[in-house]
């Protein structure tokens, strides 16, 4: 019996590029408001607005758009033009329709692992946006289960494992967010593989828990099968 | 063995009030733009914008807010003030934080049925918004399964029944939307109980399929146990 019964993968910036879409839009946003403020200050205010809105608006592109609009009104003291507001909403629509670009090694790694393990795709964000991305990614066939959740905290993982009747020591999570994919998973006694991505939202950052049991770090997803072979003692 | 193995309930305007929140906000929106246009025209333009945005933004309050902002910019030819844009975003936040008000007969009906049937809550909209409403409603304990989906079409129901391994003739759906809760359910050969609500979004309207096998209509949820007794031949 393999050591892990289920391997769950985060999606955004673990399987496909996402954050650079946000970064790119944020650059345009800073240009839009360049007459009013310094880019650093715009970025800081947008981040604070996003954090304040998280409780009600949650994650995802629609929440990001509403936070951009709110920040634009605030930073221009209401002088932002209707055309610029339209532009921001247009960016949101473009982001939602953007092509899904897989990260390197993803497709062949999943294809190989799907033959030996039960794979789950476990992501947070807007339901419709995530569903259409999964569909367009061409990866859906490798996943036995797809779960889109509103947040990834310790309690979310506990509920998930309970629902699928899986012991924590037989669960492995793979993702690029220390805050969402790694720390809460280690906290319940499961294992987690951190695959850093150069673009990661500040909010998802944390100190890597180096040396903690069950914690592994890989440079890219292509190295996962070899790590699993090691862990399984093959 | 009871005839139905699973009874699924829509949430918004089947278990608790929702659409009147939208209607109320829409009234404020029409007042906001009263200097520019007639209320009927504002309503018509907002509805068209919502329909156009459905594909990318999906259902829910964040999508509604973005559509209101877009409509306001369009109908004022960009002259909408930053303060008014802030006001619209504030309405969205209020809607997301609004108290969950149950419809009549809901709590006692669910409590009774939960003893005899497997109950599912099956709703569409924003993930986080629906989750917090379910939590605040106090009804979560009656539902064995909770599914939040991005759309309720024929294929969504087919996938759902397949996943839970339930034959269509043993599935009953209860809801206030002919378009989402009733017609696609009858189309796959399952049964559906339509409980009309005085506030129902135009987009969810359709012709009641009177006389179609498996179709039932009730004035309120309190009448459901008696209908089930009839159908079960008790």
Interface residues (C-beta under 8 A of the other chain):
Chain A: X53 X56 X57 X58 X62 X63 X65 X66 X69 X70 X73 X74 X76 X77 X78 X79 X80 X81 X82 X83 X85 X86 X89 X92 X93 X96 X97 X126 X127 X128 X129 X131 X148 X149 X150 X151
Chain B: X53 X56 X57 X58 X59 X62 X63 X65 X66 X69 X70 X72 X73 X74 X76 X77 X78 X79 X80 X81 X82 X83 X85 X86 X89 X92 X93 X96 X97 X126 X127 X128 X129 X131 X148 X149 X150 X151
